[in-house]
Amino acid sequence: MASVNLQYSKKAFGFFIIALLLVSSFLVINQNADGTRVTFYSDANIGGGNPEGNIEIYLFDTTTGIITQITDTGGVNDGNT
């Protein structure tokens, strides 16, 4: 499992999400009750941990501003993403 940690402020993360919407598949799939942890998936190469362009799951911790890549599907892209 890859772990790519990138630090963002909440405001910068908002701009980051807008950029993801423009250039890749992106969807917020869950957040905890107080909104401090947000999971999402994307086929973007966030932090260099997804050069294949596969759909990966990420966690954004709003208290630390860190995005962590949770999955690493490696070279599994079958062209359907």
Phi and psi restraints in degrees (range 20) as a CNS / XPLOR table:
assign (resid 1 and name C) (resid 2 and name N)
       (resid 2 and name CA) (resid 2 and name C) 1.0 -82.7 20.0 2
assign (resid 2 and name N) (resid 2 and name CA)
       (resid 2 and name C) (resid 3 and name N) 1.0 148.2 20.0 2
assign (resid 2 and name C) (resid 3 and name N)
       (resid 3 and name CA) (resid 3 and name C) 1.0 -131.4 20.0 2
assign (resid 3 and name N) (resid 3 and name CA)
       (resid 3 and name C) (resid 4 and name N) 1.0 106.2 20.0 2
assign (resid 3 and name C) (resid 4 and name N)
       (resid 4 and name CA) (resid 4 and name C) 1.0 -108.7 20.0 2
assign (resid 4 and name N) (resid 4 and name CA)
       (resid 4 and name C) (resid 5 and name N) 1.0 113.4 20.0 2
assign (resid 4 and name C) (resid 5 and name N)
       (resid 5 and name CA) (resid 5 and name C) 1.0 -104.5 20.0 2
assign (resid 5 and name N) (resid 5 and name CA)
       (resid 5 and name C) (resid 6 and name N) 1.0 122.7 20.0 2
assign (resid 5 and name C) (resid 6 and name N)
       (resid 6 and name CA) (resid 6 and name C) 1.0 -126.4 20.0 2
assign (resid 6 and name N) (resid 6 and name CA)
       (resid 6 and name C) (resid 7 and name N) 1.0 137.7 20.0 2
assign (resid 6 and name C) (resid 7 and name N)
       (resid 7 and name CA) (resid 7 and name C) 1.0 -103.2 20.0 2
assign (resid 7 and name N) (resid 7 and name CA)
       (resid 7 and name C) (resid 8 and name N) 1.0 130.9 20.0 2
assign (resid 7 and name C) (resid 8 and name N)
       (resid 8 and name CA) (resid 8 and name C) 1.0 -136.4 20.0 2
assign (resid 8 and name N) (resid 8 and name CA)
       (resid 8 and name C) (resid 9 and name N) 1.0 146.8 20.0 2
assign (resid 8 and name C) (resid 9 and name N)
       (resid 9 and name CA) (resid 9 and name C) 1.0 -76.9 20.0 2
assign (resid 9 and name N) (resid 9 and name CA)
       (resid 9 and name C) (resid 10 and name N) 1.0 166.0 20.0 2
assign (resid 9 and name C) (resid 10 and name N)
       (resid 10 and name CA) (resid 10 and name C) 1.0 -59.5 20.0 2
assign (resid 10 and name N) (resid 10 and name CA)
       (resid 10 and name C) (resid 11 and name N) 1.0 -40.8 20.0 2
assign (resid 10 and name C) (resid 11 and name N)
       (resid 11 and name CA) (resid 11 and name C) 1.0 -65.5 20.0 2
assign (resid 11 and name N) (resid 11 and name CA)
       (resid 11 and name C) (resid 12 and name N) 1.0 -45.8 20.0 2
assign (resid 11 and name C) (resid 12 and name N)
       (resid 12 and name CA) (resid 12 and name C) 1.0 -63.7 20.0 2
assign (resid 12 and name N) (resid 12 and name CA)
       (resid 12 and name C) (resid 13 and name N) 1.0 -36.2 20.0 2
assign (resid 12 and name C) (resid 13 and name N)
       (resid 13 and name CA) (resid 13 and name C) 1.0 -62.8 20.0 2
assign (resid 13 and name N) (resid 13 and name CA)
       (resid 13 and name C) (resid 14 and name N) 1.0 -37.2 20.0 2
assign (resid 13 and name C) (resid 14 and name N)
       (resid 14 and name CA) (resid 14 and name C) 1.0 -60.0 20.0 2
assign (resid 14 and name N) (resid 14 and name CA)
       (resid 14 and name C) (resid 15 and name N) 1.0 -44.5 20.0 2
assign (resid 14 and name C) (resid 15 and name N)
       (resid 15 and name CA) (resid 15 and name C) 1.0 -66.3 20.0 2
assign (resid 15 and name N) (resid 15 and name CA)
       (resid 15 and name C) (resid 16 and name N) 1.0 -37.0 20.0 2
assign (resid 15 and name C) (resid 16 and name N)
       (resid 16 and name CA) (resid 16 and name C) 1.0 -60.6 20.0 2
assign (resid 16 and name N) (resid 16 and name CA)
       (resid 16 and name C) (resid 17 and name N) 1.0 -43.5 20.0 2
assign (resid 16 and name C) (resid 17 and name N)
       (resid 17 and name CA) (resid 17 and name C) 1.0 -63.2 20.0 2
assign (resid 17 and name N) (resid 17 and name CA)
       (resid 17 and name C) (resid 18 and name N) 1.0 -42.2 20.0 2
assign (resid 17 and name C) (resid 18 and name N)
       (resid 18 and name CA) (resid 18 and name C) 1.0 -60.9 20.0 2
assign (resid 18 and name N) (resid 18 and name CA)
       (resid 18 and name C) (resid 19 and name N) 1.0 -43.0 20.0 2
assign (resid 18 and name C) (resid 19 and name N)
       (resid 19 and name CA) (resid 19 and name C) 1.0 -62.8 20.0 2
assign (resid 19 and name N) (resid 19 and name CA)
       (resid 19 and name C) (resid 20 and name N) 1.0 -40.5 20.0 2
assign (resid 19 and name C) (resid 20 and name N)
       (resid 20 and name CA) (resid 20 and name C) 1.0 -61.5 20.0 2
assign (resid 20 and name N) (resid 20 and name CA)
       (resid 20 and name C) (resid 21 and name N) 1.0 -39.5 20.0 2
assign (resid 20 and name C) (resid 21 and name N)
       (resid 21 and name CA) (resid 21 and name C) 1.0 -62.1 20.0 2
assign (resid 21 and name N) (resid 21 and name CA)
       (resid 21 and name C) (resid 22 and name N) 1.0 -31.7 20.0 2
assign (resid 21 and name C) (resid 22 and name N)
       (resid 22 and name CA) (resid 22 and name C) 1.0 -79.9 20.0 2
assign (resid 22 and name N) (resid 22 and name CA)
       (resid 22 and name C) (resid 23 and name N) 1.0 -28.2 20.0 2
assign (resid 22 and name C) (resid 23 and name N)
       (resid 23 and name CA) (resid 23 and name C) 1.0 -118.2 20.0 2
assign (resid 23 and name N) (resid 23 and name CA)
       (resid 23 and name C) (resid 24 and name N) 1.0 -5.2 20.0 2
assign (resid 23 and name C) (resid 24 and name N)
       (resid 24 and name CA) (resid 24 and name C) 1.0 -156.4 20.0 2
assign (resid 24 and name N) (resid 24 and name CA)
       (resid 24 and name C) (resid 25 and name N) 1.0 173.5 20.0 2
assign (resid 24 and name C) (resid 25 and name N)
       (resid 25 and name CA) (resid 25 and name C) 1.0 -73.1 20.0 2
assign (resid 25 and name N) (resid 25 and name CA)
       (resid 25 and name C) (resid 26 and name N) 1.0 136.6 20.0 2
assign (resid 25 and name C) (resid 26 and name N)
       (resid 26 and name CA) (resid 26 and name C) 1.0 -155.2 20.0 2
assign (resid 26 and name N) (resid 26 and name CA)
       (resid 26 and name C) (resid 27 and name N) 1.0 138.8 20.0 2
assign (resid 26 and name C) (resid 27 and name N)
       (resid 27 and name CA) (resid 27 and name C) 1.0 -157.0 20.0 2
assign (resid 27 and name N) (resid 27 and name CA)
       (resid 27 and name C) (resid 28 and name N) 1.0 130.3 20.0 2
assign (resid 27 and name C) (resid 28 and name N)
       (resid 28 and name CA) (resid 28 and name C) 1.0 -76.3 20.0 2
assign (resid 28 and name N) (resid 28 and name CA)
       (resid 28 and name C) (resid 29 and name N) 1.0 124.5 20.0 2
assign (resid 28 and name C) (resid 29 and name N)
       (resid 29 and name CA) (resid 29 and name C) 1.0 -105.0 20.0 2
assign (resid 29 and name N) (resid 29 and name CA)
       (resid 29 and name C) (resid 30 and name N) 1.0 -17.5 20.0 2
assign (resid 29 and name C) (resid 30 and name N)
       (resid 30 and name CA) (resid 30 and name C) 1.0 -172.6 20.0 2
assign (resid 30 and name N) (resid 30 and name CA)
       (resid 30 and name C) (resid 31 and name N) 1.0 158.5 20.0 2
assign (resid 30 and name C) (resid 31 and name N)
       (resid 31 and name CA) (resid 31 and name C) 1.0 -148.7 20.0 2
assign (resid 31 and name N) (resid 31 and name CA)
       (resid 31 and name C) (resid 32 and name N) 1.0 154.7 20.0 2
assign (resid 31 and name C) (resid 32 and name N)
       (resid 32 and name CA) (resid 32 and name C) 1.0 -77.1 20.0 2
assign (resid 32 and name N) (resid 32 and name CA)
       (resid 32 and name C) (resid 33 and name N) 1.0 173.8 20.0 2
assign (resid 32 and name C) (resid 33 and name N)
       (resid 33 and name CA) (resid 33 and name C) 1.0 -58.9 20.0 2
assign (resid 33 and name N) (resid 33 and name CA)
       (resid 33 and name C) (resid 34 and name N) 1.0 -37.4 20.0 2
assign (resid 33 and name C) (resid 34 and name N)
       (resid 34 and name CA) (resid 34 and name C) 1.0 -95.8 20.0 2
assign (resid 34 and name N) (resid 34 and name CA)
       (resid 34 and name C) (resid 35 and name N) 1.0 5.9 20.0 2
assign (resid 34 and name C) (resid 35 and name N)
       (resid 35 and name CA) (resid 35 and name C) 1.0 74.8 20.0 2
assign (resid 35 and name N) (resid 35 and name CA)
       (resid 35 and name C) (resid 36 and name N) 1.0 14.2 20.0 2
assign (resid 35 and name C) (resid 36 and name N)
       (resid 36 and name CA) (resid 36 and name C) 1.0 -84.4 20.0 2
assign (resid 36 and name N) (resid 36 and name CA)
       (resid 36 and name C) (resid 37 and name N) 1.0 -17.0 20.0 2
assign (resid 36 and name C) (resid 37 and name N)
       (resid 37 and name CA) (resid 37 and name C) 1.0 -129.9 20.0 2
assign (resid 37 and name N) (resid 37 and name CA)
       (resid 37 and name C) (resid 38 and name N) 1.0 124.7 20.0 2
assign (resid 37 and name C) (resid 38 and name N)
       (resid 38 and name CA) (resid 38 and name C) 1.0 -123.9 20.0 2
assign (resid 38 and name N) (resid 38 and name CA)
       (resid 38 and name C) (resid 39 and name N) 1.0 126.3 20.0 2
assign (resid 38 and name C) (resid 39 and name N)
       (resid 39 and name CA) (resid 39 and name C) 1.0 -104.2 20.0 2
assign (resid 39 and name N) (resid 39 and name CA)
       (resid 39 and name C) (resid 40 and name N) 1.0 146.0 20.0 2
assign (resid 39 and name C) (resid 40 and name N)
       (resid 40 and name CA) (resid 40 and name C) 1.0 -152.7 20.0 2
assign (resid 40 and name N) (resid 40 and name CA)
       (resid 40 and name C) (resid 41 and name N) 1.0 161.7 20.0 2
assign (resid 40 and name C) (resid 41 and name N)
       (resid 41 and name CA) (resid 41 and name C) 1.0 -119.3 20.0 2
assign (resid 41 and name N) (resid 41 and name CA)
       (resid 41 and name C) (resid 42 and name N) 1.0 153.3 20.0 2
assign (resid 41 and name C) (resid 42 and name N)
       (resid 42 and name CA) (resid 42 and name C) 1.0 -158.4 20.0 2
assign (resid 42 and name N) (resid 42 and name CA)
       (resid 42 and name C) (resid 43 and name N) 1.0 153.6 20.0 2
assign (resid 42 and name C) (resid 43 and name N)
       (resid 43 and name CA) (resid 43 and name C) 1.0 -100.6 20.0 2
assign (resid 43 and name N) (resid 43 and name CA)
       (resid 43 and name C) (resid 44 and name N) 1.0 10.2 20.0 2
assign (resid 43 and name C) (resid 44 and name N)
       (resid 44 and name CA) (resid 44 and name C) 1.0 -75.0 20.0 2
assign (resid 44 and name N) (resid 44 and name CA)
       (resid 44 and name C) (resid 45 and name N) 1.0 156.2 20.0 2
assign (resid 44 and name C) (resid 45 and name N)
       (resid 45 and name CA) (resid 45 and name C) 1.0 -90.4 20.0 2
assign (resid 45 and name N) (resid 45 and name CA)
       (resid 45 and name C) (resid 46 and name N) 1.0 74.4 20.0 2
assign (resid 45 and name C) (resid 46 and name N)
       (resid 46 and name CA) (resid 46 and name C) 1.0 -75.5 20.0 2
assign (resid 46 and name N) (resid 46 and name CA)
       (resid 46 and name C) (resid 47 and name N) 1.0 115.8 20.0 2
assign (resid 46 and name C) (resid 47 and name N)
       (resid 47 and name CA) (resid 47 and name C) 1.0 70.0 20.0 2
assign (resid 47 and name N) (resid 47 and name CA)
       (resid 47 and name C) (resid 48 and name N) 1.0 12.8 20.0 2
assign (resid 47 and name C) (resid 48 and name N)
       (resid 48 and name CA) (resid 48 and name C) 1.0 83.1 20.0 2
assign (resid 48 and name N) (resid 48 and name CA)
       (resid 48 and name C) (resid 49 and name N) 1.0 5.5 20.0 2
assign (resid 48 and name C) (resid 49 and name N)
       (resid 49 and name CA) (resid 49 and name C) 1.0 -89.4 20.0 2
assign (resid 49 and name N) (resid 49 and name CA)
       (resid 49 and name C) (resid 50 and name N) 1.0 3.1 20.0 2
assign (resid 49 and name C) (resid 50 and name N)
       (resid 50 and name CA) (resid 50 and name C) 1.0 -142.3 20.0 2
assign (resid 50 and name N) (resid 50 and name CA)
       (resid 50 and name C) (resid 51 and name N) 1.0 59.2 20.0 2
assign (resid 50 and name C) (resid 51 and name N)
       (resid 51 and name CA) (resid 51 and name C) 1.0 -66.0 20.0 2
assign (resid 51 and name N) (resid 51 and name CA)
       (resid 51 and name C) (resid 52 and name N) 1.0 -19.9 20.0 2
assign (resid 51 and name C) (resid 52 and name N)
       (resid 52 and name CA) (resid 52 and name C) 1.0 -77.9 20.0 2
assign (resid 52 and name N) (resid 52 and name CA)
       (resid 52 and name C) (resid 53 and name N) 1.0 -16.7 20.0 2
assign (resid 52 and name C) (resid 53 and name N)
       (resid 53 and name CA) (resid 53 and name C) 1.0 76.4 20.0 2
assign (resid 53 and name N) (resid 53 and name CA)
       (resid 53 and name C) (resid 54 and name N) 1.0 25.6 20.0 2
assign (resid 53 and name C) (resid 54 and name N)
       (resid 54 and name CA) (resid 54 and name C) 1.0 -75.7 20.0 2
assign (resid 54 and name N) (resid 54 and name CA)
       (resid 54 and name C) (resid 55 and name N) 1.0 160.4 20.0 2
assign (resid 54 and name C) (resid 55 and name N)
       (resid 55 and name CA) (resid 55 and name C) 1.0 -76.8 20.0 2
assign (resid 55 and name N) (resid 55 and name CA)
       (resid 55 and name C) (resid 56 and name N) 1.0 122.0 20.0 2
assign (resid 55 and name C) (resid 56 and name N)
       (resid 56 and name CA) (resid 56 and name C) 1.0 -123.4 20.0 2
assign (resid 56 and name N) (resid 56 and name CA)
       (resid 56 and name C) (resid 57 and name N) 1.0 157.4 20.0 2
assign (resid 56 and name C) (resid 57 and name N)
       (resid 57 and name CA) (resid 57 and name C) 1.0 -102.3 20.0 2
assign (resid 57 and name N) (resid 57 and name CA)
       (resid 57 and name C) (resid 58 and name N) 1.0 136.4 20.0 2
assign (resid 57 and name C) (resid 58 and name N)
       (resid 58 and name CA) (resid 58 and name C) 1.0 -126.7 20.0 2
assign (resid 58 and name N) (resid 58 and name CA)
       (resid 58 and name C) (resid 59 and name N) 1.0 155.7 20.0 2
assign (resid 58 and name C) (resid 59 and name N)
       (resid 59 and name CA) (resid 59 and name C) 1.0 -122.0 20.0 2
assign (resid 59 and name N) (resid 59 and name CA)
       (resid 59 and name C) (resid 60 and name N) 1.0 126.7 20.0 2
assign (resid 59 and name C) (resid 60 and name N)
       (resid 60 and name CA) (resid 60 and name C) 1.0 -108.3 20.0 2
assign (resid 60 and name N) (resid 60 and name CA)
       (resid 60 and name C) (resid 61 and name N) 1.0 120.5 20.0 2
assign (resid 60 and name C) (resid 61 and name N)
       (resid 61 and name CA) (resid 61 and name C) 1.0 -97.8 20.0 2
assign (resid 61 and name N) (resid 61 and name CA)
       (resid 61 and name C) (resid 62 and name N) 1.0 109.9 20.0 2
assign (resid 61 and name C) (resid 62 and name N)
       (resid 62 and name CA) (resid 62 and name C) 1.0 -71.1 20.0 2
assign (resid 62 and name N) (resid 62 and name CA)
       (resid 62 and name C) (resid 63 and name N) 1.0 -18.3 20.0 2
assign (resid 62 and name C) (resid 63 and name N)
       (resid 63 and name CA) (resid 63 and name C) 1.0 -78.4 20.0 2
assign (resid 63 and name N) (resid 63 and name CA)
       (resid 63 and name C) (resid 64 and name N) 1.0 -30.8 20.0 2
assign (resid 63 and name C) (resid 64 and name N)
       (resid 64 and name CA) (resid 64 and name C) 1.0 -106.0 20.0 2
assign (resid 64 and name N) (resid 64 and name CA)
       (resid 64 and name C) (resid 65 and name N) 1.0 -18.7 20.0 2
assign (resid 64 and name C) (resid 65 and name N)
       (resid 65 and name CA) (resid 65 and name C) 1.0 77.6 20.0 2
assign (resid 65 and name N) (resid 65 and name CA)
       (resid 65 and name C) (resid 66 and name N) 1.0 17.7 20.0 2
assign (resid 65 and name C) (resid 66 and name N)
       (resid 66 and name CA) (resid 66 and name C) 1.0 -102.0 20.0 2
assign (resid 66 and name N) (resid 66 and name CA)
       (resid 66 and name C) (resid 67 and name N) 1.0 132.8 20.0 2
assign (resid 66 and name C) (resid 67 and name N)
       (resid 67 and name CA) (resid 67 and name C) 1.0 -101.9 20.0 2
assign (resid 67 and name N) (resid 67 and name CA)
       (resid 67 and name C) (resid 68 and name N) 1.0 127.7 20.0 2
assign (resid 67 and name C) (resid 68 and name N)
       (resid 68 and name CA) (resid 68 and name C) 1.0 -119.1 20.0 2
assign (resid 68 and name N) (resid 68 and name CA)
       (resid 68 and name C) (resid 69 and name N) 1.0 129.9 20.0 2
assign (resid 68 and name C) (resid 69 and name N)
       (resid 69 and name CA) (resid 69 and name C) 1.0 -77.2 20.0 2
assign (resid 69 and name N) (resid 69 and name CA)
       (resid 69 and name C) (resid 70 and name N) 1.0 121.5 20.0 2
assign (resid 69 and name C) (resid 70 and name N)
       (resid 70 and name CA) (resid 70 and name C) 1.0 -88.7 20.0 2
assign (resid 70 and name N) (resid 70 and name CA)
       (resid 70 and name C) (resid 71 and name N) 1.0 -41.4 20.0 2
assign (resid 70 and name C) (resid 71 and name N)
       (resid 71 and name CA) (resid 71 and name C) 1.0 -106.4 20.0 2
assign (resid 71 and name N) (resid 71 and name CA)
       (resid 71 and name C) (resid 72 and name N) 1.0 160.3 20.0 2
assign (resid 71 and name C) (resid 72 and name N)
       (resid 72 and name CA) (resid 72 and name C) 1.0 -144.0 20.0 2
assign (resid 72 and name N) (resid 72 and name CA)
       (resid 72 and name C) (resid 73 and name N) 1.0 93.8 20.0 2
assign (resid 72 and name C) (resid 73 and name N)
       (resid 73 and name CA) (resid 73 and name C) 1.0 -82.5 20.0 2
assign (resid 73 and name N) (resid 73 and name CA)
       (resid 73 and name C) (resid 74 and name N) 1.0 -1.3 20.0 2
assign (resid 73 and name C) (resid 74 and name N)
       (resid 74 and name CA) (resid 74 and name C) 1.0 59.3 20.0 2
assign (resid 74 and name N) (resid 74 and name CA)
       (resid 74 and name C) (resid 75 and name N) 1.0 -134.3 20.0 2
assign (resid 74 and name C) (resid 75 and name N)
       (resid 75 and name CA) (resid 75 and name C) 1.0 -90.1 20.0 2
assign (resid 75 and name N) (resid 75 and name CA)
       (resid 75 and name C) (resid 76 and name N) 1.0 34.3 20.0 2
assign (resid 75 and name C) (resid 76 and name N)
       (resid 76 and name CA) (resid 76 and name C) 1.0 -83.1 20.0 2
assign (resid 76 and name N) (resid 76 and name CA)
       (resid 76 and name C) (resid 77 and name N) 1.0 -8.3 20.0 2
assign (resid 76 and name C) (resid 77 and name N)
       (resid 77 and name CA) (resid 77 and name C) 1.0 -55.0 20.0 2
assign (resid 77 and name N) (resid 77 and name CA)
       (resid 77 and name C) (resid 78 and name N) 1.0 117.7 20.0 2
assign (resid 77 and name C) (resid 78 and name N)
       (resid 78 and name CA) (resid 78 and name C) 1.0 -100.5 20.0 2
assign (resid 78 and name N) (resid 78 and name CA)
       (resid 78 and name C) (resid 79 and name N) 1.0 11.4 20.0 2
assign (resid 78 and name C) (resid 79 and name N)
       (resid 79 and name CA) (resid 79 and name C) 1.0 87.6 20.0 2
assign (resid 79 and name N) (resid 79 and name CA)
       (resid 79 and name C) (resid 80 and name N) 1.0 -2.4 20.0 2
assign (resid 79 and name C) (resid 80 and name N)
       (resid 80 and name CA) (resid 80 and name C) 1.0 -98.0 20.0 2
assign (resid 80 and name N) (resid 80 and name CA)
       (resid 80 and name C) (resid 81 and name N) 1.0 5.9 20.0 2
